[in-house]
């Protein structure tokens, strides 16, 4: 219960990795604010967490909109009295050849994945200045490596990684630590809202190509987030923790 009495705000918290993070914080004693643009998913996650006895609230939020983010933190403080942890998990992607890429789509990915994290700092930090706290950005191994046609997503995650170390320096004066987690292949099929949930389609080869022996699950990322946000990790800031089962350090040769 290392987060007893703390308040965690998790963007994109209604599904996938974000939902696992919300659950993990709640089980560790925190009050949890679920920020998500999907109202159906938000209502489901709110119901599930409350059924566990977790103090939680859901606020529909588009993290790319300054007014939404400002309102999010005002509501969080009104509901629970403060903000101690921010997890920037909200993210979208676009897979399209760059010569066919609609720049409006590119701008939207950047706005959600990168500008959203700037906005949560802008409007969340004023509520954290007095007591300090932690920000954890969910980046991606796509900040270091890519598949074809993922320029929007990769650019946003590379920017988010740079934003992490910039904020770590800027916010040190308030004793606010800023770190990142970079997940690799994480199977989120079981963490979708009920209407979108489908059986996982993973093969033996999918698991075996990971040095750790399996594809990741949202709980793997949630544990890393809690480690970085824990006050006991007070000497860690500006860091990036890769959670990918060893994939980014595995050398691959054609046979």
ZAVEX-257162 format. One record per residue (C-alpha): residue in three letters; x, y, z; residue number from 1. Coordinates in pm, 1 decimal. Last residue first. Layout:
<rs>
{lodren ala east X north Y up Z tordren NUM}
...
</rs>
This chain:
<rs>
{lodren unk east 1994.1 north -1786.3 up -4176.2 tordren 255}
{lodren unk east 1927.4 north -1412.7 up -4160.0 tordren 254}
{lodren unk east 2074.7 north -1256.7 up -3846.7 tordren 253}
{lodren unk east 1891.0 north -1099.6 up -3553.5 tordren 252}
{lodren unk east 2060.5 north -936.0 up -3254.3 tordren 251}
{lodren unk east 1841.3 north -913.5 up -2944.2 tordren 250}
{lodren unk east 1885.5 north -597.5 up -2737.0 tordren 249}
{lodren unk east 1558.2 north -437.1 up -2843.2 tordren 248}
{lodren unk east 1361.4 north -757.6 up -2786.8 tordren 247}
{lodren unk east 1463.6 north -818.4 up -2425.2 tordren 246}
{lodren unk east 1115.7 north -889.9 up -2289.4 tordren 245}
{lodren unk east 1009.7 north -540.0 up -2389.8 tordren 244}
{lodren unk east 994.5 north -324.2 up -2079.2 tordren 243}
{lodren unk east 1251.5 north -49.4 up -2137.6 tordren 242}
{lodren unk east 1286.5 north 186.6 up -1840.2 tordren 241}
{lodren unk east 1369.1 north 543.9 up -1937.9 tordren 240}
{lodren unk east 1527.2 north 775.3 up -1681.5 tordren 239}
{lodren unk east 1499.1 north 1149.4 up -1627.1 tordren 238}
{lodren unk east 1454.0 north 1087.2 up -1255.9 tordren 237}
{lodren unk east 1552.7 north 804.4 up -1022.3 tordren 236}
{lodren unk east 1687.7 north 896.3 up -677.7 tordren 235}
{lodren unk east 1340.1 north 911.7 up -519.8 tordren 234}
{lodren unk east 1256.3 north 552.6 up -609.3 tordren 233}
{lodren unk east 1114.7 north 497.9 up -257.1 tordren 232}
{lodren unk east 852.4 north 761.2 up -341.5 tordren 231}
{lodren unk east 708.3 north 503.0 up -585.0 tordren 230}
{lodren unk east 632.7 north 650.9 up -927.6 tordren 229}
{lodren unk east 914.8 north 463.4 up -1100.7 tordren 228}
{lodren unk east 825.6 north 128.9 up -942.1 tordren 227}
{lodren unk east 453.9 north 184.8 up -998.4 tordren 226}
{lodren unk east 513.7 north 244.8 up -1367.9 tordren 225}
{lodren unk east 728.2 north -67.7 up -1400.5 tordren 224}
{lodren unk east 459.9 north -280.7 up -1235.3 tordren 223}
{lodren unk east 198.4 north -135.7 up -1470.8 tordren 222}
{lodren unk east 410.5 north -221.2 up -1773.6 tordren 221}
{lodren unk east 427.6 north -590.8 up -1687.3 tordren 220}
{lodren unk east 58.8 north -586.8 up -1590.5 tordren 219}
{lodren unk east -26.3 north -481.3 up -1945.2 tordren 218}
{lodren unk east 101.9 north -812.8 up -2085.2 tordren 217}
{lodren unk east 426.2 north -885.2 up -2269.8 tordren 216}
{lodren unk east 484.4 north -1152.9 up -2532.5 tordren 215}
{lodren unk east 669.9 north -1455.4 up -2400.4 tordren 214}
{lodren unk east 1002.7 north -1628.8 up -2352.2 tordren 213}
{lodren unk east 1203.3 north -1349.2 up -2189.0 tordren 212}
{lodren unk east 1437.0 north -1350.4 up -2490.1 tordren 211}
{lodren unk east 1130.5 north -1270.7 up -2703.6 tordren 210}
{lodren unk east 1115.8 north -1452.9 up -3037.8 tordren 209}
{lodren unk east 967.1 north -1748.6 up -2851.2 tordren 208}
{lodren unk east 639.6 north -1576.3 up -2770.2 tordren 207}
{lodren unk east 546.6 north -1478.9 up -3124.4 tordren 206}
{lodren unk east 681.4 north -1812.3 up -3251.7 tordren 205}
{lodren unk east 436.8 north -2004.2 up -3030.4 tordren 204}
{lodren unk east 160.5 north -1797.8 up -3187.0 tordren 203}
{lodren unk east -55.5 north -1520.1 up -3051.2 tordren 202}
{lodren unk east -409.3 north -1449.8 up -3163.6 tordren 201}
{lodren unk east -564.7 north -1313.3 up -2843.8 tordren 200}
{lodren unk east -938.0 north -1361.0 up -2815.1 tordren 199}
{lodren unk east -1140.6 north -1044.5 up -2884.4 tordren 198}
{lodren unk east -1262.8 north -758.8 up -2665.1 tordren 197}
{lodren unk east -1411.0 north -459.8 up -2848.3 tordren 196}
{lodren unk east -1760.9 north -458.2 up -2694.2 tordren 195}
{lodren unk east -1620.4 north -554.0 up -2353.6 tordren 194}
{lodren unk east -1372.5 north -265.9 up -2333.7 tordren 193}
{lodren unk east -1018.6 north -378.9 up -2405.1 tordren 192}
{lodren unk east -788.9 north -530.5 up -2142.3 tordren 191}
{lodren unk east -789.7 north -889.5 up -2262.8 tordren 190}
{lodren unk east -661.5 north -788.4 up -2605.9 tordren 189}
{lodren unk east -378.2 north -578.2 up -2462.5 tordren 188}
{lodren unk east -84.4 north -792.9 up -2577.9 tordren 187}
{lodren unk east 227.5 north -583.7 up -2516.1 tordren 186}
{lodren unk east 506.0 north -586.2 up -2773.4 tordren 185}
{lodren unk east 764.9 north -336.3 up -2650.6 tordren 184}
{lodren unk east 699.9 north -98.9 up -2364.9 tordren 183}
{lodren unk east 907.4 north 213.4 up -2305.5 tordren 182}
{lodren unk east 855.5 north 345.6 up -1952.1 tordren 181}
{lodren unk east 948.1 north 706.0 up -1886.4 tordren 180}
{lodren unk east 1055.6 north 920.3 up -1593.1 tordren 179}
{lodren unk east 979.9 north 1258.7 up -1439.3 tordren 178}
{lodren unk east 1045.5 north 1336.0 up -1071.2 tordren 177}
{lodren unk east 875.8 north 1634.6 up -909.3 tordren 176}
{lodren unk east 1084.1 north 1783.5 up -629.3 tordren 175}
{lodren unk east 952.7 north 2130.8 up -723.2 tordren 174}
{lodren unk east 1291.8 north 2254.9 up -845.3 tordren 173}
{lodren unk east 1333.4 north 1921.8 up -1021.8 tordren 172}
{lodren unk east 1051.5 north 2024.5 up -1254.4 tordren 171}
{lodren unk east 1268.7 north 2175.0 up -1528.8 tordren 170}
{lodren unk east 1529.5 north 1898.8 up -1522.7 tordren 169}
{lodren unk east 1289.5 north 1605.8 up -1529.1 tordren 168}
{lodren unk east 1069.5 north 1798.0 up -1772.5 tordren 167}
{lodren unk east 1348.5 north 1805.9 up -2031.4 tordren 166}
{lodren unk east 1434.7 north 1440.7 up -1967.2 tordren 165}
{lodren unk east 1078.6 north 1328.7 up -2033.2 tordren 164}
{lodren unk east 1019.9 north 1567.3 up -2322.8 tordren 163}
{lodren unk east 1300.8 north 1390.9 up -2508.8 tordren 162}
{lodren unk east 1121.8 north 1057.7 up -2462.4 tordren 161}
{lodren unk east 792.5 north 1213.6 up -2566.7 tordren 160}
{lodren unk east 951.6 north 1346.8 up -2883.2 tordren 159}
{lodren unk east 1074.5 north 1002.0 up -2978.2 tordren 158}
{lodren unk east 725.9 north 871.9 up -2904.9 tordren 157}
{lodren unk east 557.4 north 1128.6 up -3128.1 tordren 156}
{lodren unk east 803.6 north 1074.7 up -3410.6 tordren 155}
{lodren unk east 757.7 north 697.1 up -3393.6 tordren 154}
{lodren unk east 379.2 north 726.9 up -3401.5 tordren 153}
{lodren unk east 362.9 north 963.6 up -3695.9 tordren 152}
{lodren unk east 641.3 north 794.7 up -3895.3 tordren 151}
{lodren unk east 492.3 north 445.1 up -3869.8 tordren 150}
{lodren unk east 502.0 north 349.0 up -4238.0 tordren 149}
{lodren unk east 758.6 north 69.2 up -4210.3 tordren 148}
{lodren unk east 838.6 north -82.3 up -3869.0 tordren 147}
{lodren unk east 1051.7 north 118.3 up -3634.7 tordren 146}
{lodren unk east 1328.4 north 127.7 up -3373.9 tordren 145}
{lodren unk east 1439.8 north 363.4 up -3095.6 tordren 144}
{lodren unk east 1130.3 north 570.0 up -3004.3 tordren 143}
{lodren unk east 931.0 north 273.5 up -3129.9 tordren 142}
{lodren unk east 1046.6 north 100.6 up -2808.6 tordren 141}
{lodren unk east 756.6 north 293.7 up -2664.9 tordren 140}
{lodren unk east 682.8 north 598.5 up -2444.9 tordren 139}
{lodren unk east 447.4 north 578.4 up -2149.2 tordren 138}
{lodren unk east 536.9 north 890.7 up -1955.3 tordren 137}
{lodren unk east 560.3 north 873.5 up -1576.0 tordren 136}
{lodren unk east 520.3 north 1190.5 up -1370.7 tordren 135}
{lodren unk east 602.8 north 1186.3 up -1001.6 tordren 134}
{lodren unk east 531.9 north 1384.9 up -687.5 tordren 133}
{lodren unk east 624.8 north 1707.6 up -515.9 tordren 132}
{lodren unk east 428.5 north 1827.1 up -212.0 tordren 131}
{lodren unk east 371.5 north 2196.4 up -280.5 tordren 130}
{lodren unk east 431.6 north 2198.6 up -653.4 tordren 129}
{lodren unk east 190.7 north 1914.5 up -735.8 tordren 128}
{lodren unk east -129.7 north 2110.4 up -807.8 tordren 127}
{lodren unk east 54.7 north 2361.3 up -1027.0 tordren 126}
{lodren unk east 215.0 north 2061.9 up -1203.6 tordren 125}
{lodren unk east -112.6 north 1927.1 up -1340.9 tordren 124}
{lodren unk east -214.9 north 2202.9 up -1582.1 tordren 123}
{lodren unk east 111.7 north 2255.3 up -1767.6 tordren 122}
{lodren unk east 236.2 north 1901.9 up -1707.7 tordren 121}
{lodren unk east -87.1 north 1749.8 up -1836.1 tordren 120}
{lodren unk east -68.8 north 1985.4 up -2134.4 tordren 119}
{lodren unk east 286.4 north 1886.4 up -2225.8 tordren 118}
{lodren unk east 185.0 north 1519.5 up -2209.8 tordren 117}
{lodren unk east -108.5 north 1585.5 up -2442.2 tordren 116}
{lodren unk east 122.8 north 1765.7 up -2683.1 tordren 115}
{lodren unk east 312.1 north 1440.7 up -2733.0 tordren 114}
{lodren unk east 78.9 north 1145.9 up -2788.2 tordren 113}
{lodren unk east -250.1 north 1325.5 up -2849.5 tordren 112}
{lodren unk east -131.0 north 1627.1 up -3048.2 tordren 111}
{lodren unk east 142.2 north 1434.9 up -3229.9 tordren 110}
{lodren unk east -109.4 north 1174.4 up -3345.9 tordren 109}
{lodren unk east -354.1 north 1449.1 up -3448.0 tordren 108}
{lodren unk east -88.1 north 1639.3 up -3643.4 tordren 107}
{lodren unk east 4.5 north 1327.2 up -3841.2 tordren 106}
{lodren unk east -362.2 north 1268.1 up -3922.6 tordren 105}
{lodren unk east -400.8 north 1630.3 up -4037.2 tordren 104}
{lodren unk east -87.7 north 1579.7 up -4245.7 tordren 103}
{lodren unk east -268.1 north 1311.7 up -4444.3 tordren 102}
{lodren unk east 0.5 north 1053.0 up -4513.6 tordren 101}
{lodren unk east 7.5 north 913.4 up -4866.2 tordren 100}
{lodren unk east 375.6 north 987.6 up -4932.8 tordren 99}
{lodren unk east 452.7 north 877.1 up -4576.5 tordren 98}
{lodren unk east 307.0 north 532.7 up -4634.7 tordren 97}
{lodren unk east 33.6 north 470.4 up -4374.7 tordren 96}
{lodren unk east 20.2 north 326.5 up -4024.2 tordren 95}
{lodren unk east -138.2 north 574.5 up -3783.6 tordren 94}
{lodren unk east -117.6 north 563.4 up -3406.4 tordren 93}
{lodren unk east -295.8 north 673.5 up -3089.6 tordren 92}
{lodren unk east -182.2 north 738.9 up -2733.5 tordren 91}
{lodren unk east -303.1 north 816.7 up -2385.2 tordren 90}
{lodren unk east -50.6 north 685.2 up -2129.9 tordren 89}
{lodren unk east 74.4 north 998.1 up -1958.4 tordren 88}
{lodren unk east 78.3 north 884.7 up -1595.9 tordren 87}
{lodren unk east 48.5 north 1171.0 up -1348.9 tordren 86}
{lodren unk east 116.0 north 1112.7 up -979.7 tordren 85}
{lodren unk east 53.3 north 1319.5 up -666.6 tordren 84}
{lodren unk east -258.8 north 1523.1 up -745.9 tordren 83}
{lodren unk east -481.1 north 1686.4 up -485.9 tordren 82}
{lodren unk east -798.7 north 1687.5 up -279.7 tordren 81}
{lodren unk east -973.4 north 1377.2 up -410.6 tordren 80}
{lodren unk east -1280.1 north 1487.8 up -606.2 tordren 79}
{lodren unk east -1219.4 north 1862.6 up -630.2 tordren 78}
{lodren unk east -852.2 north 1803.1 up -709.0 tordren 77}
{lodren unk east -940.7 north 1558.1 up -983.5 tordren 76}
{lodren unk east -1210.0 north 1790.2 up -1120.5 tordren 75}
{lodren unk east -967.1 north 2083.2 up -1150.8 tordren 74}
{lodren unk east -712.3 north 1847.4 up -1300.7 tordren 73}
{lodren unk east -946.7 north 1725.4 up -1570.9 tordren 72}
{lodren unk east -1082.1 north 2075.3 up -1640.3 tordren 71}
{lodren unk east -734.6 north 2195.9 up -1741.9 tordren 70}
{lodren unk east -694.6 north 1887.2 up -1958.7 tordren 69}
{lodren unk east -1027.7 north 1934.8 up -2133.6 tordren 68}
{lodren unk east -967.5 north 2304.2 up -2194.9 tordren 67}
{lodren unk east -621.2 north 2237.0 up -2337.6 tordren 66}
{lodren unk east -755.4 north 1984.9 up -2592.5 tordren 65}
{lodren unk east -508.5 north 1717.1 up -2706.7 tordren 64}
{lodren unk east -575.8 north 1516.3 up -2389.4 tordren 63}
{lodren unk east -937.4 north 1459.4 up -2494.7 tordren 62}
{lodren unk east -1098.4 north 1387.2 up -2160.1 tordren 61}
{lodren unk east -1407.1 north 1212.9 up -2024.3 tordren 60}
{lodren unk east -1361.6 north 1213.4 up -1648.9 tordren 59}
{lodren unk east -1377.4 north 890.2 up -1450.3 tordren 58}
{lodren unk east -1346.2 north 876.0 up -1073.7 tordren 57}
{lodren unk east -1186.9 north 625.5 up -836.7 tordren 56}
{lodren unk east -1160.6 north 511.4 up -477.3 tordren 55}
{lodren unk east -1088.8 north 139.2 up -515.7 tordren 54}
{lodren unk east -1327.3 north -98.1 up -339.0 tordren 53}
{lodren unk east -1279.2 north -375.4 up -593.7 tordren 52}
{lodren unk east -1627.8 north -308.9 up -736.0 tordren 51}
{lodren unk east -1519.3 north 54.9 up -766.0 tordren 50}
{lodren unk east -1244.3 north -53.0 up -1001.2 tordren 49}
{lodren unk east -1481.4 north -252.1 up -1222.6 tordren 48}
{lodren unk east -1747.7 north 19.8 up -1239.7 tordren 47}
{lodren unk east -1495.6 north 290.5 up -1329.4 tordren 46}
{lodren unk east -1343.4 north 59.8 up -1590.3 tordren 45}
{lodren unk east -1681.3 north 6.0 up -1754.6 tordren 44}
{lodren unk east -1777.2 north 374.9 up -1746.9 tordren 43}
{lodren unk east -1446.0 north 475.4 up -1900.5 tordren 42}
{lodren unk east -1474.5 north 216.7 up -2176.8 tordren 41}
{lodren unk east -1812.6 north 350.5 up -2283.1 tordren 40}
{lodren unk east -1700.9 north 713.0 up -2247.7 tordren 39}
{lodren unk east -1396.5 north 672.5 up -2469.2 tordren 38}
{lodren unk east -1203.5 north 1002.4 up -2440.8 tordren 37}
{lodren unk east -1013.2 north 883.5 up -2134.4 tordren 36}
{lodren unk east -899.8 north 1017.7 up -1799.1 tordren 35}
{lodren unk east -934.4 north 769.6 up -1511.7 tordren 34}
{lodren unk east -856.3 north 933.4 up -1177.1 tordren 33}
{lodren unk east -736.2 north 685.9 up -915.3 tordren 32}
{lodren unk east -721.7 north 713.6 up -536.9 tordren 31}
{lodren unk east -411.0 north 527.8 up -435.9 tordren 30}
{lodren unk east -382.7 north 227.6 up -202.4 tordren 29}
{lodren unk east -157.2 north -12.7 up -394.3 tordren 28}
{lodren unk east -463.2 north -191.1 up -535.7 tordren 27}
{lodren unk east -575.4 north 140.7 up -681.7 tordren 26}
{lodren unk east -237.4 north 207.7 up -837.1 tordren 25}
{lodren unk east -235.6 north -137.3 up -997.7 tordren 24}
{lodren unk east -591.4 north -104.8 up -1127.8 tordren 23}
{lodren unk east -521.7 north 231.5 up -1287.4 tordren 22}
{lodren unk east -200.8 north 98.4 up -1444.9 tordren 21}
{lodren unk east -384.2 north -204.8 up -1584.1 tordren 20}
{lodren unk east -645.1 north 28.0 up -1735.9 tordren 19}
{lodren unk east -375.4 north 243.2 up -1890.7 tordren 18}
{lodren unk east -203.0 north -57.1 up -2047.5 tordren 17}
{lodren unk east -516.9 north -153.0 up -2233.7 tordren 16}
{lodren unk east -839.2 north 35.8 up -2168.7 tordren 15}
{lodren unk east -994.8 north 308.9 up -1954.9 tordren 14}
{lodren unk east -681.3 north 488.9 up -1840.4 tordren 13}
{lodren unk east -591.8 north 673.1 up -2159.0 tordren 12}
{lodren unk east -463.0 north 936.9 up -1921.4 tordren 11}
{lodren unk east -390.8 north 821.2 up -1567.0 tordren 10}
{lodren unk east -420.9 north 1061.8 up -1272.8 tordren 9}
{lodren unk east -290.4 north 915.4 up -945.9 tordren 8}
{lodren unk east -388.7 north 1049.6 up -602.7 tordren 7}
{lodren unk east -193.3 north 946.3 up -293.2 tordren 6}
{lodren unk east -334.9 north 860.2 up 50.4 tordren 5}
{lodren unk east -204.8 north 504.0 up 34.0 tordren 4}
{lodren unk east 45.9 north 480.8 up -249.1 tordren 3}
{lodren unk east 286.2 north 236.6 up -82.6 tordren 2}
{lodren unk east 0.0 north 0.0 up 0.0 tordren 1}
</rs>
